[in-house]
């Protein structure tokens, strides 16, 4: 289960297939070392993405 407190790096290690969803949502900096230490919620805040909607899509 993916939660908003999960770090981007952890999410991509456990669920690499979810990268496409993040890219489609507008997170084009997944390869950036700093982004891997951000939580999903922090990344959504930076990119203006509704975190709860993204989590629903990631967990679908």
Secondary structure, DSSP 8 states (H G I E B T S, - for coil): ---TTSBHHHHHHH-GGGHHHHHHHT---TTSTTGGGSBHHHHHHHHT--HHHHHHHHH-
